């Protein structure tokens, strides 16, 4: 069975990176997990998600219990939310730079 991500085929194997979240108004949204990450200054893990039908990015506090059950919690503090969003963008920028460096090294070889 293939994934639900638009423009992916049945062989992409990214179904394991899809989770469903339920919004405050009980709408169920399928989301692609972009990353689970930590940010200096906060003793928590965070998750970045993007709905399959949108280009938005959602951030939540990520926690997993001993049984492997995932719990997502809203980030209530505006300052923390802004800090996490900015840190995530910086991580993306760093990843993009690393990808460009890898591509440059491969083409020079």
C-alpha positions, -999 to +999 in steps of 0.1 A: +000+000+000+014+034-009+014+066+011-011+094+011+014+122+004+006+140-028+030+133-057+044+102-039+041+067-054+032+034-039+069+026-033+079+056-012+076+038+022+068+070+041+035+058+056+054+053+088+059+091+089+022+099+087+002+105+119-033+117+125-040+146+148-074+158+161-080+195+163-098+214+190-130+212+168-126+174+164-114+175+128-090+147+121-060+157+099-034+134+084+001+150+088+036+142+076+062+142+104+089+166+093+111+162+123+113+155+161+139+177+176+152+194+208+160+231+212+187+245+235+172+262+265+141+239+266+141+205+283+115+191+259+112+174+225+092+190+198+076+177+167+071+196+134+042+183+112+027+194+080-009+185+069-009+164+037-033+189+021-015+220+031+019+237+033+015+249+069+038+236+096+024+227+131+046+226+162+038+206+193+055+194+224+063+157+218+063+130+244+063+093+243+054+071+272+071+038+282+046+019+260+055+039+229+023+059+229+028+094+215+013+124+232+013+158+215+007+189+236+000+224+224+027+250+230+008+275+250+035+301+256+038+325+227+074+332+234+083+295+235+063+289+202+081+317+184+115+305+197+108+269+186+096+281+151+127+302+146+150+273+158+132+250+134+138+274+105+175+277+114+178+239+114+162+237+080+186+264+067+215+244+081+202+212+065+199+229+031+234+243+034+247+208+042+228+194+012+243+221-011+278+213+002+273+176-004+261+182-039+291+205-046+315+179-033+299+151-054+301+172-085+338+181-079+348+144-074 
